[in-house]
Amino acid sequence: MVDKDIEVKTHTALHVVKGATQKVLGAKLTTGVYVNGSNGRLVVALSRKPTDDEIERIEKEANECINRNQEIRIFEMDRKEAEQKFGDIIYDAFPVPAHITMLKIVYIEGWNINCCNKNHTQTTGEVGKIKVDDFRFRGAKGILEISFKV
């Protein structure tokens, strides 16, 4: 049986790792996510293989965000209003169905903003430490997979 609290932490960690990945690599488009217990995987569009140093910096930046114990704000917005205010940065590669008119926005100030319908912790500090286990660059698909544990 999977502990739902740990999955909430791991899912929240996806947003923290995404913010770090944007900061270090400039990768903005998420193409896939995976959560199973304390294991997570973020998949982003990327045109080049990152260095080992860059992957280490992603882990370091993610844990610094956690150590700041930033508030995670979650609010609902009209879809058109959210798109006008934030642009397409709120979306990932997997589309939100057109009939959805209200969006749940997850916001970590200065770090990550995403449309997301999952549950999240109230602060980044609740996630605990993130350890990047592995990464795989798939050049033919133009994606980077970052696997981590919380």
C-alpha positions in Angstrom: 0.0 0.0 0.0 1.3 3.4 -1.0 1.4 6.2 1.6 -0.7 9.1 0.1 1.2 11.7 2.2 4.5 10.7 0.7 3.0 10.8 -2.8 1.8 14.4 -2.1 5.3 15.3 -1.1 6.8 13.5 -4.1 4.3 15.3 -6.5 5.1 18.6 -4.9 8.8 17.8 -5.4 8.1 17.6 -9.2 7.3 21.3 -9.1 10.5 22.1 -7.1 12.6 20.0 -9.5 11.0 21.6 -12.5 11.8 25.1 -11.1 15.4 24.0 -10.6 15.6 22.5 -14.1 14.2 25.7 -15.6 16.8 27.7 -13.7 19.8 25.5 -14.5 19.0 24.3 -18.1 16.3 26.7 -19.3 14.0 23.7 -19.9 10.4 25.0 -19.6 8.2 22.3 -21.2 7.3 19.2 -19.1 6.5 16.3 -21.3 5.9 13.7 -18.6 5.7 13.0 -14.9 5.7 9.9 -12.7 5.1 9.4 -9.0 5.2 6.2 -7.0 5.6 6.5 -3.3 8.8 8.5 -2.7 10.1 8.0 -6.2 9.5 10.7 -8.9 10.5 11.4 -12.4 10.3 14.6 -14.3 10.6 14.6 -18.1 11.3 17.8 -19.9 11.9 18.8 -23.5 15.7 19.5 -24.0 17.8 19.6 -27.1 21.2 18.7 -25.5 22.6 16.3 -22.9 23.2 18.1 -19.6 26.6 17.7 -17.9 26.9 15.9 -14.6 27.7 19.3 -13.0 24.4 20.7 -14.3 22.5 17.7 -12.8 24.2 18.2 -9.5 23.2 21.9 -9.6 19.6 21.0 -10.2 19.6 18.9 -7.1 21.4 21.7 -5.1 18.9 24.3 -6.3 15.9 22.1 -5.6 17.1 21.5 -2.0 17.8 25.2 -1.5 14.2 25.9 -2.5 13.1 23.3 0.1 15.4 24.9 2.7 13.8 28.3 2.1 10.5 26.6 3.1 8.6 28.7 0.5 4.8 28.9 0.6 3.0 27.0 -2.1 0.0 29.0 -3.1 -2.9 27.2 -4.8 -5.7 29.1 -6.4 -8.4 28.6 -9.0 -8.7 31.0 -11.9 -10.8 31.3 -15.0 -8.8 29.7 -17.8 -8.8 32.8 -20.0 -7.8 35.0 -17.2 -4.9 32.7 -16.2 -3.7 32.5 -19.8 -3.8 36.3 -20.1 -2.0 36.8 -16.8 0.7 34.1 -17.1 0.8 32.9 -20.7 1.5 29.4 -21.8 4.2 28.8 -19.0 1.3 27.4 -16.9 0.9 24.4 -19.3 2.8 21.3 -19.9 3.0 19.2 -23.1 -0.1 17.2 -22.1 -3.0 19.5 -22.9 -5.8 20.5 -20.5 -9.1 19.5 -22.2 -10.9 22.5 -23.9 -14.0 22.1 -21.8 -12.1 22.9 -18.6 -12.8 26.6 -17.9 -11.5 26.8 -14.3 -7.8 26.0 -13.7 -6.1 25.1 -10.4 -2.8 27.0 -10.4 0.2 26.0 -8.3 2.5 28.9 -7.5 5.9 28.9 -5.8 7.0 32.5 -6.0 10.0 33.1 -8.1 10.3 29.4 -8.8 7.4 27.6 -10.5 3.9 28.2 -11.7 1.8 25.4 -13.2 -1.7 24.4 -13.9 -2.1 21.2 -11.8 -5.1 19.4 -10.4 -3.1 17.2 -7.8 -2.7 17.7 -4.1 0.4 19.6 -2.8 2.1 20.4 0.5 1.6 23.9 1.9 5.3 24.7 1.9 8.4 23.5 0.0 10.0 22.5 3.4 7.4 19.8 3.9 8.8 17.9 0.9 12.1 17.0 2.7 15.4 16.4 0.9 15.4 15.6 -2.8 18.1 13.2 -4.1 18.5 12.9 -7.9 19.0 9.2 -8.5 19.6 9.2 -12.2 19.1 11.0 -15.4 18.7 9.9 -19.0 18.9 12.1 -22.0 17.1 10.8 -25.1 18.4 12.8 -27.9 16.2 11.3 -30.6 13.1 12.3 -28.7 14.6 15.6 -27.4 13.8 14.8 -23.8 15.6 14.6 -20.4 14.3 12.3 -17.7 15.3 13.2 -14.1 14.6 10.5 -11.5 14.6 11.4 -7.8 13.6 10.3 -4.3 12.2 12.4 -1.5 
